[in-house]
Amino acid sequence: MAILTAHNLSKYFGGQDIFSDLNLAIHHGEHIALVGPNGEGKTTLLRILAGREQATTGNVYRAKELKVGYLEQHASLISTDVSILALALTAFTELREQEKQLQEMEAVLAKESDPTQHAQLLERYGEAQSQFEHDGGYVYEQAIDQVLRGLGFTPQDYQTSLTKLSGGQQSRVQLARLLLEKPDLLLLDEPTNHLDLASVEWLEDYLQNWAGALVVVAHDRYFLDKVATRVWELKFGSLETYRGNFSHYVSQREGNVDRQQKDYQAQQEFIAKQEDFIRRNLAGQRSREAKGRRKRLLSMDKVARPQEQQTLHLNLQTTLRSGDLVMATHDLVVGYPNKEPLFACPNLEIRRGDCVALLGPNGSGKTTFLKTILKQLKPLSGNIRLGAGLEIGYFAQTHASLNFGSTILDEILSVKNLPIAEARNYLGRFLFSGDDVFKPIGNLSGGERGRVALAKLTLTGANFLLLDEPTNHLDIPSRENLEDVLSNFEGTILLVSHDRYFVDALANYIWALDAATKSVLISGGGYQEYLLERELKNSLLLKTGESNNSSQKAKISREQTKAEQRTAQKQAKQIAEIEEIITSTEAKLASLAEQIEQASRGQAIAQLQKLSRDYQETETKLEELLNQWTELETAVSG
């Protein structure tokens, strides 16, 4: 049964058609992935379905009393001074009212002395208690803890005011509230944007068991594979429906395109033959037949030519051949001076032609490792040896290589002195056309800056690529194109990415950073092999733990020693102090991001450059603080 239907939906902005005449239905329990290139109107369609925006034409019909939950891509900041836990509790307002009523009934029961009245009250109390239990009254606090932990919060965070959170953290809190509210229809716009890998995996598992209907927009293809049972593709202003998850959609889409292309070519060949016959015979003895064929051609239903989506056209090539050994580490310890180490490496090697994916939670030191390879940071101990004949190309997550005061064209010419016409044609492959090439870097969106950085990287001719989140801000077609190019790259790659589909397609080695043990797990194989090894390791640890528990129960001390208690108190105090600093640093980072956006709109280039430097310094400081916090938390929990 459909819980929401829409008929003939159209949306226009100014004179531009975003989409037109869309017809759709959402049934109870369906999990739908809404995909399509950037700019096609996915967010607009979600907002219309959520009732946050009106369609230009058409209607949306919702089932009676349908409860809809909507997570915006850029969640509106909450300025109310309430805690994370207090906001999560708002998902259970009715349940907490039932709880209050039970408590009031308990107070009345305690005072009632008349046996008859007491019996009647007790019966009503039993019914209310049974309803409260049925509605989840005795487990809602556990549900809150489960969801908040799953989305990356710790119990120490629960009393933190929302006013002290960054935009990304607030988005996670709002997502938690939506999940706890359990609406009939959940609409999520890029829910994985602010989650680390562990939280994304938790969300996948949670949504797989989601009983209600779900429509989600995401660029994380692995996530869509796990969550979706149907795919809507919004493209060229129309909506196509595909059964199955993302991988099934890709297969069906390719089949449809091939079939349409063959049908189009066959019809064009038929038309060409008919037109040739008509041209040769229109004035001859077979004139009547030629006129009949011309009439049939004019009334024929034409097969539309398959449209091609504009996307990136990368061509990463290198003519430089490196030595067989590209990089080797020896007794390497990575981190910042006068700080606790982020992690220690086993002796690692990268060989020519390898593609190594560096994985790990936020703050575990992935970017720091890349900076150490680039000699922007010194190792705390040990060394890194680079092989012969290397030309390194670096794609920075923050696009630090870009000069915010330069134009797009200037940035390209700074790498290679091309003729202007050739440079402009080259930029067209990265979706910059016309006067776009004269835009200052400081005025570009994150996605546009990423494309400029990729354009510069392509020109370097590097044979050893260090890529830090290269798919950030790219839509799915652009990610697929980048995958194809890198899979045919003849050099060597070390990449950092949260995009597991991307990693699975490219990597033949996985280096996984473990923030708890400050170590690196090496997996010789792709992402699937790494998952199997991780699952096996966790299973062995669980069995070992169970065995130890059963054999050592009699030896467990009845209480901590005084020394252990003093240590725990000291660590708790240190954790509280560092959490305050982290909160203020995150608030500063969020403020700087807003100032950068304002400076970018105002084209204040000098201010933008200063703010960008401040942002990078603050981000580095936050990474160090998070590492210190993780170490203390591990010590306390261990």
N, C-alpha and C positions, 0 to 999 in steps of 0.2 A: 504493500500500500504506500502510495506517495505521500510524504509529509510536507513536501514543498514542490510546486510546479511553477514554471515561468513560460510565458507565451509572447513571442514576437518582441523580445527585449532588444532595444537599440539604445546606443549612447553616442552623443556627439559632443565634442568640445570645440567651440567656435565653428569653423567650417569643416572640421575633420571628423570623419566617421571612425569611432573606436571599434565598435562592432554593431551588427545589425541583424534583426530577425532571429534572435537566439531562442530556441525552444529546449527546455530541459525539465527533468524530474529527478527528485531525490527521494529514495525509498528508505524506510526504517532499516537501520543496520548497515547501510551501504557506506563503504569507505572509498571516497573519490579523490584522486589526485588531479588537480587543475594545473596543466602544464602549458608551455608556450613561450616563445621568445619574449624578451623584455620589451615593454611598450605596447603589448597587444591588449592590455586591459584586464589582466587577471585580478589585480587588486580592486579595480572598479567593479567588476562583476561580483566579487565577494561582498563588497560594501552594499551593493544593491540587494543581494540575497539576505544580508543581515539587517536591512531596513535603515542603514546609515546614509544611504544616498538614493536618489530617485533616478529611474531610467528615463531617457528622453521620450521613448514610446514603449508600449508593452506593459504587461502586468505580472506581478508575482502573487501567487496564492499560497498561503500557509495553512496547515491544519489547525483546527481550533485548539487554543491553549498550547500551541507549540512553543517550547522553550529553546531559544537560540542563544548560543554563546559565540562571541567573536573576538579573536585576538588580532589586533592591527599589526602590520609589519613594523611600523614605528609607533610603539605604544605611547599614548599621551602620558606625560609625567604626572604623578600624583603628588600634590603639594601638601596634602593633609598629614599632620604629624601623628601617624599611627604606625605601629610596628608591623613587621612581616607577618607575625603570628596573628595579630589582630585582623589584618586583611584576609588571611586564610580562613579565619573563623567566620567571616561574613558569609561564607558559602553554606554555613549551617545555622543561619538565623532562626529558621522555623524549628529546627531540632533543639536548639538551645532554649527556645521558648518552651518547648515540651519539657525539657529538663528542669526549667524553673518551676513550671506547674507541678511537676512531680515532687520537687522539694517543698513546695507550699502545701501539697496534700500530705506529705510526711509530717509536717509540723502540726497540721490539724489533727491527723490521726493520733499523734503523741498526746494531744490534750483532750481528745474525746473520751468521755467516761461511760457514756450510754452504750450498752452492748449492741442494741439494734442499729443505732446511728453508726457505731464503729464498724459493724459488719457491712453496712451499705457503702460506707466510705472505702473500706478495704477492697470491696468488689470493684468499685470505680477505679481505685488506685491500680489494682491488678490489670484491668483493661488498658489503662493509660500506660502502664509500665510495659505491657506486652507490645503495644503499638510503638512505643519508644525504642524497644529492642529491635522490632521488625524494621524500623526506619534507620537503623544503624547508630542508635544513640550511645551504645557502649563501645563503639569502635571508631567514632569519627576523629578522636584525637590521634589514634594510631594512623588513620588515613592521612591526616594533615602531615604527620611526621614522615610517613612514607613518601608522599609527593614532594615535600620540601627537600628532603634528603636526595631524592631521585633527580631533582633539578639543580643540585649542586650547593644547597644551603646546609649548614650544620646547626645543631641546637644552639650553639653560641650566637648564631646570627638572628635567631627568632625574635628577639626583642629590639633589634635594630630598627630605627625609624626609617620609613620610606623616603623621607626627605634627604637622607644621607646616602641613598643608593644612586648608582649611575643609571642611565636609560636602559642599558642591557639588563641590569639586575632587576629593575622594576618590571621589565617585560617578562622575566622569569617568574616573578611573584604573581603577576596578573595571569600568566599561563597556569600557575599552580591553582589559583582561585577558580579558574574556568574548569579545570579537570575535576576539582572537588565538588563543583556545583552540578556536574553531570547533566548538562543540557541535552535535550532530545536531538539537537543538531549543533555540531561543533564546527565552526569555521575558523581555520588557522592560516594566517598569512606569514610565511617564513618562520615557523616556530623554532627551528634549529639554529637561527642566526647567532644567538648569544649563548649557545650551549657548547660545552666541551664534549669530547668523544664519548666519555662515560655517560654523561647526561643524555646524549642523543640515543645511545643504545638503550638506556632505561626508558626513554619516551617511546621508542619503537615498541618495546615489549608492552608498555602500558596501553598504547593505542591499538595494538593488535587485539587486545581483549576489550576494547571499547564497545559497549553494547548499543550505543546510539549511532546516529548517522554522523558522518565526518566528511568535510571537504577541506583539503589542505593544499596550499601553494608552497612548494619548496624546490630548491635547486639540488638538494641532496638526493641523488638517484637511488642510492642504497637504502635510504630511509623510505623513499616512495615504494621501492620493491617490497619492503617488509610490511608497510602499512596499507597500501592501496589494493582494492579489489576491482576497481574500475578507474579509467583515466578519461578525463575531458581534455582535449587539445584545443586551445583557443589560438587561432592563427588566421591571418588574412581576414579578420572580422567575422569569422564563423566558428562554430563549435562542432567538433567531431568527437564521438564517443567510442571508446575501445574497452573491451572486456579484459579483466586480468590486471596484473601489477605493471610496473613500469617496463620491465623486460619484455613482457607480452606485448605491451603497447608498441615498443620499438620494432619488434618483429612484424606486427600487423601493419604499422605505418609504412615500413619499407616495402612490404608486399603491395599495399595500396598504391604507393607512388610508382612502383615498377609496372603494375597493371594499368594504371592511368596513362603512363608514358607510352606503353605498348598500344593501348587503345587509341591514343591521340595520333601516334605515328601511322598506325594502320589506316585510320580515317583520312589523314592528310594524304597518304599515298593513293587512296581511293578517289579523293577529291581531285588530285592532280591528274589522274587518268581520265576522269570524267570531263574535266575542263579541257584536256587535250583533245578528247573526242569531239566535244562541243565546238572547239575552235576550228577543227579540221572539217567538220561536217555541217556547220550551221547554214552555210550558203549552198550546200551540195544536194545530192539526191537523197541523203539521209537527214535532211533538215528537220523533218518532223520529229524524228527520234532524238536529234540533238536538242531541240527545244523542250522535249519531254524530260530529258535528263537534266537540263538546266533548271526546269521548274522543280524537279525533285531535290536538286542540290539546294535551292533557295529555301525549301521547307524542311530540310534535314536538321535534326537536333545535333548540334555540334558538341563534340567532346572537348571540354576545356583543356587548354594547355596547362600541365602541372606548373604551379607557381614555385619559384625558388626563393627561399627566405634569405635575406641579406644577413651574412654572418662573417666572422673573422676568416681571413685567408692567410694563414701562417705558412711559412716555409723555412724551417730551421735547418740550416746546413752548416757543415764545417769542413774545411779542406785540410785542417790540421790533424795530424795523427799523433796521439800521445803515446807514451810508453805503456807497457802492459799494466804496471802498477801505478794507479792514479793517486791514491792516498793511503797512508798507513798511520795508525796511532800507536804510541808506546807509553804505557803507564799514565794515560791521560786523565787528568781531573779538570773538569770544566766549572767555571763560576766567576765571581767578581772578587777583586782584591779585598782582603780584610773582611770577607763574608764567608758564611758556611758554603762549602762546595754544593753545586747543583747535582752533579752526578760524577761517578768515576767510570771510565770506559775499560772494557777488556781490550786487548790489542786487536784493533779492527783493520780491515783492508777493503779498499774498493778497487776493482779491476776494470780495465777499459771495456766499455759496453754495458757495464752494470747500471741498473736503476735501483737505487736504495731509497726506501721511504722511511723517514724518521717520524715516529709517532710518539704521543705522550700527552698528558693533560696540560691545560693552560698553566704556565709558570714553571714547567718542569725543566726548561732550559734548551728547547729546540732551537730557537732563534739565536740564543747565546752560543750554541755549538757552531752554527753557521758563521757567526762573527769571529769565532776563534779560528776557524779554518781560513777565513779571509784576513787573519792577522789584525783585525780591528780590536781584538781582546787577546791578552796573553793567557796561556793555560795556567792554572794554579800550580800544576806540576805535570811532568811528562812532556811529550811533544807530539806534533803532527808533522809528518813528512809528505810533501807533495811530489808527485812523479815528474818525469821529464816531458817537455813539449806541451805544457798545459797553457791553455788560455781560458780563464775562468769568467763565466757570465753569471751575474747575481741578480735575481729578482727579489727585491725586498718587499715584505708584507706591507710596510708603511710607505712604499714608493719613495724611499729616502733619496734615491738617485736623481729624482726630478727636481729641477729648479723652478720654484713656484712663480718666479718673475719672468720666465721664458715662455714663448709661445710653443705650441705643439710642433710647428715646423722647425723652430730653433733647436728643440730638443733632438730631433732626428738628425739635423745637420751637424750637431755637436758630436755625433758618433761617426758619421760618414759624410764627407762633403759631396753630396749628390747635386746634379743640376736641379733647379727648383721644380721644373715640370715632372721630373722623375721622382723627386721626393713627395710631391703631392699625389702622384699616382700610387706610390708606395703606401702612403697614409690611407688612401681609399680602401686598401685591403683590410685596414683596421677600423673601417666604418667612419672615417673622418673625410668629409667631402666639402667642396666649395670653400667658403670662408671659415669653416670650422678649424682649419689648420692654423689660423691666426689667433685662436683663443688662447689666453694665458692659462698656464697649468693651474694656477691658483683658483681659476673660475670653474674648473671641471669637477664632475662628480667622482666618487670613488671608483666606479666602473670605468669611466673615461680615462682616469689616471692609470688604471691597471692596463688598459689597452695601449697607452703611450709607452708604459714600461716594457710591455711585451714587444712593441715595435722596435724599441731601442735594443732589446736583448737579441732580437732576430738579426740585427745588423752587425753584431759583434763578431760573428763567426766563431764563437767560443766552442771549445770541445769538452768542457766540464761545467755543467750547469748546476748552480745552487738555487733552488726555487723554494721560496717561503710563501706558502699559501697562494699559488698562482691562479687558482680558480675563483678566489674571492671576487664577488660582484659580477662574475660571468654568468650568462644564462646557459641553459642546458645545451643548445646547439653550439655555442662557442666552446663550452667544455669538451664536447665531443670532438670538435675540430682540433683543439689543443691536444687531446689524447692521441688522435691520429698522427699528428705531426711529431709528437714526442716518441711515439712507438716506432717511428721510422728514423729517429735521430741516430746518427752513427757515432756520437760521442758518449759521454758518461753523465749520469744524472744523480744528484742527491736532492730529494725533495721533502718538504714539510707540507702536509695537507691533512685537513679534516675530512676531505671528500674521499670516502672509502671506495666508491665506484672507480674514481680516478686512480687511486692507489692500486686497486685490484687489477686494473687494466694495464698498468705499467711496471710495477715493482717486481723484481726478482729476489729482493732481500728486504726484510723488515727489521729495523732497529727500533725497539720499543723502550722508551724511557719510563722507569718506575720511580715516581716521586717519593714513595714510601721508603724504598731501599736504596735510593740514589744510585741505581744501577741500570744497565742496558741489557735487555733480552734480545738475543740475535736469533732471527728465524730465516733459515735458508730456503726461501720459496716465496710465493706471493701472499696476498692478504688472507686467502682462505686457509693456507697452510699455517699461517700465524695464529688464526683463530682456533684451529684444532690444537696447536701446541699450547695456547693459553688455557683452553678448556681442560686439557689433560693435566697441566700444571696445577690448576685450581682444584681439580678433582683429587689429585694426589695430596695436596695440602690439606684438603678437607678430611680425607681418610686418616692422614697422620695426626691431625688435630683431635679427631674422635678417639683414636687409639691412645694418644697421650692423656686425654681427659679420663678415660676409663681406668688407666693404670696408675694415675697420679692423684685421684680424688682424695685418697687418705692422707696425701702429703701436703695438700693445700693449706697454707697458714690461715688461722682463724682471723687474723687482722694484720694490717700493714705495720711494719716497724715504724718507730717515731721518725727515723731518718727518711724513710720512704714517704711518710706523710708530709714532712717538711719540704722534700723535693717536689711533691705533687702540688703543694700550696704555692711554692715559688714559680713553678711552671704555669700554673693557672693564672697567677698575677701577670706573668710575662705575656701570656696569650691575650689577656684582657687589654694590656697596654698596646700590644702590636695591632690588635683588632681596631682600636680607636684610630691608630695612625693609618691603617689600611682604609678605613671608612673615609677619613678626611682626604686621603690621596685619591681615592676613587671619585669623590665629589669634585676635587680639583680637576681631575681628568675629564669628567663630564662637562665642567664649566669651560675648560679649554676647547673641547670639541664644539661647544655652542659658539664660542668666540671665533673659532676658525671658520665656522659656517657663516657667521655674520661678516667677518672680514673678507671671505670669499665672495659673498654677494655684493659687498661694497667695493670690491677690487682694490683693497688696501694691501698691496703686495708686500711692502716692507713689514707691516704689522703681521701679515700672514706668515712670512718667513720666520719671524721671532716666535710667534705662537706655535708654529710647527716644531721648532727646536725645543720649546718648553714642553710640548706634548710628548715628544720622544724621550726627553729626560725624565718626565714624570712617569711615563709608561715603564721605563727601565727601573725606576725606583719602586714602582708597584710590583713588578715581577720579583725583585729582590725581597720585598716585604712578604709576598705570598709564599716564597720559598722558605723564609724564616718561620712563617706561621705553620706551614706544612710540616716542617721538621719538629716544631714544638708539639703540634697535635699528634704526630706519630709517636713521639716520646711518651706523651700522656696516655694515649690509647694502648701503646705497647706495654 
